């Protein structure tokens, strides 16, 4: 492509030179190397990272509204059946719930370390180690939930035609366990999705795709993981702790 050249009249009426612009950058006449991960519709990596982070925050806001509706349903039914909810909650294993809470708190730490490793251009081995640790902790959490769910099926405390409750408030207990399975089940689904995302991020980290100039996928995935952990931080006291003192427990 040929260079463009134009003349413009000066104050004295003589033609003056304006600019010669080659085929490089149309803004400054110079070409700059682009990061291989920079998408064409962004000006630079900083803008791309900001847009990705904003997109994840918008998604998380919709998730907050989704879980917010479930929390509101819990609060309304608990207000209507306070003693029944306490009785039903007292049959949950608070120690398993507390263990799972600790597991997710530690997983948030390992996720933060994975993001830090990518930000500081740590070796791929270090990044993979933190990501795998996060997935293992997530799997431990799900394993504990399987144990809890199996216990509920064994004792027929799963809402439905075979629900059995020998306490004083069977109707309220069935409502409580309906909310329990709905909220913890959806949370577990989010955890499974999170582990799937981490598998993809780990594969990318193993291929040395993250460093100080490009770590947005790790950071954005970390936001999702922290959100799932925070949801459980609210679920644990609302579901497991309200019945701690019911009937002398």
Phi and psi in degrees as GROMACS dihedral restraints (atoms count N, CA, C in turn):
[ dihedral_restraints ]
;  ai    aj    ak    al  type     phi  dphi    fc
    3     4     5     6     1   -80.1    20    10
    4     5     6     7     1   152.6    20    10
    6     7     8     9     1   -73.2    20    10
    7     8     9    10     1   149.1    20    10
    9    10    11    12     1   -97.8    20    10
   10    11    12    13     1   138.7    20    10
   12    13    14    15     1  -138.0    20    10
   13    14    15    16     1   134.1    20    10
   15    16    17    18     1  -141.9    20    10
   16    17    18    19     1   156.4    20    10
   18    19    20    21     1  -121.8    20    10
   19    20    21    22     1   148.9    20    10
   21    22    23    24     1  -135.5    20    10
   22    23    24    25     1   146.2    20    10
   24    25    26    27     1   -66.6    20    10
   25    26    27    28     1   142.1    20    10
   27    28    29    30     1   -92.1    20    10
   28    29    30    31     1  -177.9    20    10
   30    31    32    33     1   -62.1    20    10
   31    32    33    34     1   -29.3    20    10
   33    34    35    36     1   -88.7    20    10
   34    35    36    37     1     4.5    20    10
   36    37    38    39     1    90.9    20    10
   37    38    39    40     1    -6.9    20    10
   39    40    41    42     1   -86.5    20    10
   40    41    42    43     1   148.9    20    10
   42    43    44    45     1   -66.9    20    10
   43    44    45    46     1   140.1    20    10
   45    46    47    48     1  -119.8    20    10
   46    47    48    49     1   155.0    20    10
   48    49    50    51     1   -79.6    20    10
   49    50    51    52     1   137.8    20    10
   51    52    53    54     1  -102.1    20    10
   52    53    54    55     1   -76.1    20    10
   54    55    56    57     1  -160.8    20    10
   55    56    57    58     1   151.5    20    10
   57    58    59    60     1  -113.8    20    10
   58    59    60    61     1   119.2    20    10
   60    61    62    63     1  -118.0    20    10
   61    62    63    64     1   119.3    20    10
   63    64    65    66     1   -86.1    20    10
   64    65    66    67     1  -165.9    20    10
   66    67    68    69     1   -81.9    20    10
   67    68    69    70     1    10.5    20    10
   69    70    71    72     1   -79.3    20    10
   70    71    72    73     1  -148.1    20    10
   72    73    74    75     1   -62.3    20    10
   73    74    75    76     1   125.3    20    10
   75    76    77    78     1   -69.4    20    10
   76    77    78    79     1   -13.4    20    10
   78    79    80    81     1   -88.3    20    10
   79    80    81    82     1   -38.5    20    10
   81    82    83    84     1  -131.3    20    10
   82    83    84    85     1     3.0    20    10
   84    85    86    87     1    79.4    20    10
   85    86    87    88     1     4.5    20    10
   87    88    89    90     1  -123.5    20    10
   88    89    90    91     1   144.6    20    10
   90    91    92    93     1   -97.0    20    10
   91    92    93    94     1   139.6    20    10
   93    94    95    96     1  -122.3    20    10
   94    95    96    97     1   141.9    20    10
   96    97    98    99     1   -69.2    20    10
   97    98    99   100     1   140.4    20    10
   99   100   101   102     1  -100.9    20    10
  100   101   102   103     1   144.1    20    10
  102   103   104   105     1   -65.2    20    10
  103   104   105   106     1   138.5    20    10
  105   106   107   108     1   -61.8    20    10
  106   107   108   109     1   -21.0    20    10
  108   109   110   111     1   -93.7    20    10
  109   110   111   112     1     0.4    20    10
  111   112   113   114     1   -76.9    20    10
  112   113   114   115     1   121.3    20    10
  114   115   116   117     1   -77.6    20    10
  115   116   117   118     1   153.0    20    10
  117   118   119   120     1   -66.0    20    10
  118   119   120   121     1   -24.6    20    10
  120   121   122   123     1   -89.5    20    10
  121   122   123   124     1     9.0    20    10
  123   124   125   126     1  -116.2    20    10
  124   125   126   127     1   148.6    20    10
  126   127   128   129     1   -77.1    20    10
  127   128   129   130     1   -37.3    20    10
  129   130   131   132     1  -154.5    20    10
  130   131   132   133     1   176.6    20    10
  132   133   134   135     1   -67.4    20    10
  133   134   135   136     1   -33.8    20    10
  135   136   137   138     1   -64.4    20    10
  136   137   138   139     1   -42.8    20    10
  138   139   140   141     1   -65.5    20    10
  139   140   141   142     1   -39.3    20    10
  141   142   143   144     1   -64.1    20    10
  142   143   144   145     1   -43.0    20    10
  144   145   146   147     1   -64.8    20    10
  145   146   147   148     1   -41.0    20    10
  147   148   149   150     1   -64.0    20    10
  148   149   150   151     1   -41.8    20    10
  150   151   152   153     1   -65.9    20    10
  151   152   153   154     1   -40.5    20    10
  153   154   155   156     1   -64.6    20    10
  154   155   156   157     1   -43.8    20    10
  156   157   158   159     1   -64.9    20    10
  157   158   159   160     1   -42.1    20    10
  159   160   161   162     1   -61.9    20    10
  160   161   162   163     1   -42.3    20    10
  162   163   164   165     1   -60.4    20    10
  163   164   165   166     1   -41.4    20    10
  165   166   167   168     1   -66.7    20    10
  166   167   168   169     1   -39.6    20    10
  168   169   170   171     1   -63.9    20    10
  169   170   171   172     1   -38.6    20    10
  171   172   173   174     1   -63.0    20    10
  172   173   174   175     1   -43.0    20    10
  174   175   176   177     1   -61.5    20    10
  175   176   177   178     1   -42.5    20    10
  177   178   179   180     1   -66.1    20    10
  178   179   180   181     1   -31.1    20    10
  180   181   182   183     1   -62.6    20    10
  181   182   183   184     1   -41.1    20    10
  183   184   185   186     1   -65.5    20    10
  184   185   186   187     1   -35.0    20    10
  186   187   188   189     1   -67.2    20    10
  187   188   189   190     1   -38.0    20    10
  189   190   191   192     1   -62.3    20    10
  190   191   192   193     1   -41.8    20    10
  192   193   194   195     1   -66.0    20    10
  193   194   195   196     1   -37.1    20    10
  195   196   197   198     1   -63.2    20    10
  196   197   198   199     1   -54.6    20    10
  198   199   200   201     1   -68.9    20    10
  199   200   201   202     1   -28.2    20    10
  201   202   203   204     1   -60.7    20    10
  202   203   204   205     1   -37.4    20    10
  204   205   206   207     1   -63.6    20    10
  205   206   207   208     1   -38.5    20    10
  207   208   209   210     1   -68.0    20    10
  208   209   210   211     1   -41.2    20    10
  210   211   212   213     1   -63.7    20    10
  211   212   213   214     1   -36.9    20    10
  213   214   215   216     1   -66.2    20    10
  214   215   216   217     1   -41.2    20    10
  216   217   218   219     1   -60.9    20    10
  217   218   219   220     1   -42.2    20    10
  219   220   221   222     1   -58.9    20    10
  220   221   222   223     1   -47.9    20    10
  222   223   224   225     1   -63.0    20    10
  223   224   225   226     1   -41.0    20    10
  225   226   227   228     1   -66.0    20    10
  226   227   228   229     1   -46.0    20    10
  228   229   230   231     1   -69.4    20    10
  229   230   231   232     1   -33.8    20    10
  231   232   233   234     1   -68.0    20    10
  232   233   234   235     1   -38.6    20    10
  234   235   236   237     1   -62.5    20    10
  235   236   237   238     1   -36.9    20    10
  237   238   239   240     1   -78.7    20    10
  238   239   240   241     1   -25.7    20    10
  240   241   242   243     1  -134.6    20    10
  241   242   243   244     1    62.7    20    10
  243   244   245   246     1   -62.9    20    10
  244   245   246   247     1   -46.4    20    10
  246   247   248   249     1   -70.5    20    10
  247   248   249   250     1   -38.0    20    10
  249   250   251   252     1   -63.7    20    10
  250   251   252   253     1   -39.4    20    10
  252   253   254   255     1   -67.2    20    10
  253   254   255   256     1   -39.4    20    10
  255   256   257   258     1   -64.6    20    10
  256   257   258   259     1   -42.1    20    10
  258   259   260   261     1   -62.2    20    10
  259   260   261   262     1   -45.5    20    10
  261   262   263   264     1   -66.1    20    10
  262   263   264   265     1   -40.8    20    10
  264   265   266   267     1   -64.0    20    10
  265   266   267   268     1   -31.7    20    10
  267   268   269   270     1   -66.2    20    10
  268   269   270   271     1   -13.9    20    10
  270   271   272   273     1   -93.4    20    10
  271   272   273   274     1    -0.6    20    10
  273   274   275   276     1   -83.0    20    10
  274   275   276   277     1   150.3    20    10
  276   277   278   279     1   -84.2    20    10
  277   278   279   280     1    99.4    20    10
  279   280   281   282     1   -65.9    20    10
  280   281   282   283     1   -28.3    20    10
  282   283   284   285     1   -70.7    20    10
  283   284   285   286     1   -38.0    20    10
  285   286   287   288     1   -66.4    20    10
  286   287   288   289     1   -39.1    20    10
  288   289   290   291     1   -63.5    20    10
  289   290   291   292     1   -41.1    20    10
  291   292   293   294     1   -67.1    20    10
  292   293   294   295     1   -39.4    20    10
  294   295   296   297     1   -61.4    20    10
  295   296   297   298     1   -45.0    20    10
  297   298   299   300     1   -64.1    20    10
  298   299   300   301     1   -35.2    20    10
  300   301   302   303     1   -62.1    20    10
  301   302   303   304     1   -45.0    20    10
  303   304   305   306     1   -63.4    20    10
  304   305   306   307     1   -39.5    20    10
  306   307   308   309     1   -60.4    20    10
  307   308   309   310     1   -44.7    20    10
  309   310   311   312     1   -71.4    20    10
  310   311   312   313     1   -34.3    20    10
  312   313   314   315     1   -62.9    20    10
  313   314   315   316     1   -43.3    20    10
  315   316   317   318     1   -65.9    20    10
  316   317   318   319     1   -36.7    20    10
  318   319   320   321     1   -65.1    20    10
  319   320   321   322     1   -31.7    20    10
  321   322   323   324     1   -65.6    20    10
  322   323   324   325     1   -36.6    20    10
  324   325   326   327     1   -65.0    20    10
  325   326   327   328     1   -46.9    20    10
  327   328   329   330     1   -65.3    20    10
  328   329   330   331     1   -33.8    20    10
  330   331   332   333     1   -66.2    20    10
  331   332   333   334     1   -42.1    20    10
  333   334   335   336     1   -62.9    20    10
  334   335   336   337     1   -37.5    20    10
  336   337   338   339     1   -67.9    20    10
  337   338   339   340     1   -33.3    20    10
  339   340   341   342     1   -65.7    20    10
  340   341   342   343     1   -42.9    20    10
  342   343   344   345     1   -63.0    20    10
  343   344   345   346     1   -43.8    20    10
  345   346   347   348     1   -62.1    20    10
  346   347   348   349     1   -40.3    20    10
  348   349   350   351     1   -62.0    20    10
  349   350   351   352     1   -41.2    20    10
  351   352   353   354     1   -67.6    20    10
  352   353   354   355     1   -41.9    20    10
  354   355   356   357     1   -62.1    20    10
  355   356   357   358     1   -32.2    20    10
  357   358   359   360     1   -99.6    20    10
  358   359   360   361     1    13.0    20    10
  360   361   362   363     1    57.3    20    10
  361   362   363   364     1    38.4    20    10
  363   364   365   366     1   -64.9    20    10
  364   365   366   367     1   157.6    20    10
  366   367   368   369     1   -56.3    20    10
  367   368   369   370     1   150.9    20    10
  369   370   371   372     1   -56.9    20    10
  370   371   372   373     1   -34.1    20    10
  372   373   374   375     1   -60.7    20    10
  373   374   375   376     1   -39.6    20    10
  375   376   377   378     1   -68.7    20    10
  376   377   378   379     1   -44.1    20    10
  378   379   380   381     1   -60.4    20    10
  379   380   381   382     1   -45.5    20    10
  381   382   383   384     1   -63.4    20    10
  382   383   384   385     1   -38.8    20    10
  384   385   386   387     1   -59.9    20    10
  385   386   387   388     1   -46.3    20    10
  387   388   389   390     1   -68.2    20    10
  388   389   390   391     1   -38.5    20    10
  390   391   392   393     1   -67.4    20    10
  391   392   393   394     1   -42.7    20    10
  393   394   395   396     1   -64.6    20    10
  394   395   396   397     1   -39.4    20    10
  396   397   398   399     1   -60.3    20    10
  397   398   399   400     1   -40.4    20    10
  399   400   401   402     1   -62.6    20    10
  400   401   402   403     1   -44.3    20    10
  402   403   404   405     1   -65.8    20    10
  403   404   405   406     1   -38.4    20    10
  405   406   407   408     1   -62.8    20    10
  406   407   408   409     1   -43.5    20    10
  408   409   410   411     1   -64.2    20    10
  409   410   411   412     1   -39.6    20    10
  411   412   413   414     1   -62.2    20    10
  412   413   414   415     1   -39.2    20    10
  414   415   416   417     1   -67.8    20    10
  415   416   417   418     1   -36.5    20    10
  417   418   419   420     1   -62.4    20    10
  418   419   420   421     1   -43.1    20    10
  420   421   422   423     1   -57.2    20    10
  421   422   423   424     1   -47.7    20    10
  423   424   425   426     1   -65.1    20    10
  424   425   426   427     1   -35.8    20    10
  426   427   428   429     1   -63.0    20    10
  427   428   429   430     1   -40.0    20    10
  429   430   431   432     1   -65.3    20    10
  430   431   432   433     1   -38.7    20    10
  432   433   434   435     1   -63.9    20    10
  433   434   435   436     1   -35.8    20    10
  435   436   437   438     1   -62.0    20    10
  436   437   438   439     1   -42.0    20    10
  438   439   440   441     1   -62.3    20    10
  439   440   441   442     1   -43.7    20    10
  441   442   443   444     1   -64.7    20    10
  442   443   444   445     1   -45.0    20    10
  444   445   446   447     1   -62.9    20    10
  445   446   447   448     1   -39.9    20    10
  447   448   449   450     1   -61.6    20    10
  448   449   450   451     1   -38.7    20    10
  450   451   452   453     1   -63.7    20    10
  451   452   453   454     1   -39.1    20    10
  453   454   455   456     1   -67.5    20    10
  454   455   456   457     1   -38.1    20    10
  456   457   458   459     1   -67.7    20    10
  457   458   459   460     1   -38.6    20    10
  459   460   461   462     1   -63.7    20    10
  460   461   462   463     1   -36.8    20    10
  462   463   464   465     1   -97.1    20    10
  463   464   465   466     1    10.1    20    10
  465   466   467   468     1    58.0    20    10
  466   467   468   469     1    40.9    20    10
  468   469   470   471     1  -104.7    20    10
  469   470   471   472     1    23.3    20    10
  471   472   473   474     1   -91.1    20    10
  472   473   474   475     1   123.4    20    10
  474   475   476   477     1   -54.9    20    10
  475   476   477   478     1   139.7    20    10
  477   478   479   480     1   145.4    20    10
  478   479   480   481     1  -167.5    20    10
  480   481   482   483     1   -65.5    20    10
  481   482   483   484     1   -20.0    20    10
  483   484   485   486     1  -105.3    20    10
  484   485   486   487     1    16.1    20    10
  486   487   488   489     1   -68.2    20    10
  487   488   489   490     1   131.5    20    10
  489   490   491   492     1  -127.2    20    10
  490   491   492   493     1   129.3    20    10
  492   493   494   495     1  -142.1    20    10
  493   494   495   496     1   123.2    20    10
  495   496   497   498     1   -99.5    20    10
  496   497   498   499     1     6.4    20    10
  498   499   500   501     1   -83.1    20    10
  499   500   501   502     1  -167.6    20    10
  501   502   503   504     1   -82.4    20    10
  502   503   504   505     1   -21.4    20    10
  504   505   506   507     1  -128.0    20    10
  505   506   507   508     1    70.6    20    10
  507   508   509   510     1   -63.5    20    10
  508   509   510   511     1   -39.5    20    10
  510   511   512   513     1   -65.1    20    10
  511   512   513   514     1   -46.1    20    10
  513   514   515   516     1   -66.1    20    10
  514   515   516   517     1   -36.1    20    10
  516   517   518   519     1   -63.8    20    10
  517   518   519   520     1   -40.1    20    10
  519   520   521   522     1   -66.5    20    10
  520   521   522   523     1   -37.9    20    10
  522   523   524   525     1   -63.3    20    10
  523   524   525   526     1   -44.2    20    10
  525   526   527   528     1   -58.6    20    10
  526   527   528   529     1   -47.7    20    10
  528   529   530   531     1   -72.1    20    10
  529   530   531   532     1   -25.5    20    10
  531   532   533   534     1   -63.2    20    10
  532   533   534   535     1   -45.9    20    10
  534   535   536   537     1   -67.4    20    10
  535   536   537   538     1   -39.7    20    10
  537   538   539   540     1   -58.9    20    10
  538   539   540   541     1   -50.8    20    10
  540   541   542   543     1   -68.3    20    10
  541   542   543   544     1   -35.9    20    10
  543   544   545   546     1   -64.7    20    10
  544   545   546   547     1   -49.7    20    10
  546   547   548   549     1   -72.5    20    10
  547   548   549   550     1   -46.5    20    10
  549   550   551   552     1   -71.8    20    10
  550   551   552   553     1   -32.4    20    10
  552   553   554   555     1   -65.9    20    10
  553   554   555   556     1   -44.8    20    10
  555   556   557   558     1   -66.1    20    10
  556   557   558   559     1   -36.9    20    10
  558   559   560   561     1   -63.0    20    10
  559   560   561   562     1   -41.3    20    10
  561   562   563   564     1   -63.5    20    10
  562   563   564   565     1   -38.1    20    10
  564   565   566   567     1   -60.7    20    10
  565   566   567   568     1   -43.2    20    10
  567   568   569   570     1   -62.8    20    10
  568   569   570   571     1   -36.5    20    10
  570   571   572   573     1   -66.1    20    10
  571   572   573   574     1   -41.0    20    10
  573   574   575   576     1   -62.2    20    10
  574   575   576   577     1   -42.6    20    10
  576   577   578   579     1   -61.8    20    10
  577   578   579   580     1   -41.2    20    10
  579   580   581   582     1   -60.7    20    10
  580   581   582   583     1   -42.1    20    10
  582   583   584   585     1   -64.5    20    10
  583   584   585   586     1   -38.3    20    10
  585   586   587   588     1   -61.5    20    10
  586   587   588   589     1   -42.2    20    10
  588   589   590   591     1   -62.6    20    10
  589   590   591   592     1   -41.6    20    10
  591   592   593   594     1   -64.7    20    10
  592   593   594   595     1   -33.5    20    10
  594   595   596   597     1   -60.7    20    10
  595   596   597   598     1   -43.1    20    10
  597   598   599   600     1   -66.3    20    10
  598   599   600   601     1   -43.7    20    10
  600   601   602   603     1   -63.9    20    10
  601   602   603   604     1   -39.9    20    10
  603   604   605   606     1   -63.7    20    10
  604   605   606   607     1   -40.0    20    10
  606   607   608   609     1   -61.5    20    10
  607   608   609   610     1   -41.6    20    10
  609   610   611   612     1   -67.0    20    10
  610   611   612   613     1   -40.5    20    10
  612   613   614   615     1   -64.3    20    10
  613   614   615   616     1   -39.1    20    10
  615   616   617   618     1   -63.5    20    10
  616   617   618   619     1   -25.8    20    10
  618   619   620   621     1   -91.3    20    10
  619   620   621   622     1    12.8    20    10
  621   622   623   624     1    59.1    20    10
  622   623   624   625     1    44.7    20    10
  624   625   626   627     1   -93.7    20    10
  625   626   627   628     1    -6.8    20    10
  627   628   629   630     1  -114.9    20    10
  628   629   630   631     1   134.7    20    10
  630   631   632   633     1  -154.5    20    10
  631   632   633   634     1  -168.6    20    10
  633   634   635   636     1   -62.1    20    10
  634   635   636   637     1   -23.2    20    10
  636   637   638   639     1   -90.1    20    10
  637   638   639   640     1   -15.4    20    10
  639   640   641   642     1  -153.6    20    10
  640   641   642   643     1   103.7    20    10
  642   643   644   645     1  -142.6    20    10
  643   644   645   646     1    12.9    20    10
  645   646   647   648     1   -55.7    20    10
  646   647   648   649     1   -44.9    20    10
  648   649   650   651     1   -57.9    20    10
  649   650   651   652     1   -38.4    20    10
  651   652   653   654     1   -66.5    20    10
  652   653   654   655     1   -43.1    20    10
  654   655   656   657     1   -66.0    20    10
  655   656   657   658     1   -43.3    20    10
  657   658   659   660     1   -68.0    20    10
  658   659   660   661     1   -41.4    20    10
  660   661   662   663     1   -62.6    20    10
  661   662   663   664     1   -35.4    20    10
  663   664   665   666     1   -64.0    20    10
  664   665   666   667     1   -37.3    20    10
  666   667   668   669     1   -60.6    20    10
  667   668   669   670     1   -43.5    20    10
  669   670   671   672     1   -63.1    20    10
  670   671   672   673     1   -44.5    20    10
  672   673   674   675     1   -63.1    20    10
  673   674   675   676     1   -43.5    20    10
  675   676   677   678     1   -63.4    20    10
  676   677   678   679     1   -36.8    20    10
  678   679   680   681     1   -62.2    20    10
  679   680   681   682     1   -45.9    20    10
  681   682   683   684     1   -61.1    20    10
  682   683   684   685     1   -39.8    20    10
  684   685   686   687     1   -63.6    20    10
  685   686   687   688     1   -42.5    20    10
  687   688   689   690     1   -64.5    20    10
  688   689   690   691     1   -38.1    20    10
  690   691   692   693     1   -57.4    20    10
  691   692   693   694     1   -42.9    20    10
  693   694   695   696     1   -65.4    20    10
  694   695   696   697     1   -34.6    20    10
  696   697   698   699     1   -58.3    20    10
  697   698   699   700     1   -32.2    20    10
  699   700   701   702     1   -81.8    20    10
  700   701   702   703     1   -37.5    20    10
  702   703   704   705     1   -65.9    20    10
  703   704   705   706     1   -39.0    20    10
  705   706   707   708     1   -58.0    20    10
  706   707   708   709     1   -54.0    20    10
  708   709   710   711     1   -68.2    20    10
  709   710   711   712     1   -36.4    20    10
  711   712   713   714     1   -67.6    20    10
  712   713   714   715     1   -35.9    20    10
  714   715   716   717     1   -94.7    20    10
  715   716   717   718     1   -37.9    20    10
  717   718   719   720     1   -98.4    20    10
  718   719   720   721     1   -29.5    20    10
  720   721   722   723     1   -98.4    20    10
  721   722   723   724     1   -15.5    20    10
  723   724   725   726     1   -69.2    20    10
  724   725   726   727     1   -19.8    20    10
  726   727   728   729     1  -105.7    20    10
  727   728   729   730     1    15.0    20    10
  729   730   731   732     1   -60.7    20    10
  730   731   732   733     1   -32.8    20    10
  732   733   734   735     1  -108.9    20    10
  733   734   735   736     1    12.8    20    10
  735   736   737   738     1   -73.9    20    10
  736   737   738   739     1   129.8    20    10
  738   739   740   741     1    60.9    20    10
  739   740   741   742     1    26.4    20    10
  741   742   743   744     1    84.9    20    10
  742   743   744   745     1     9.1    20    10
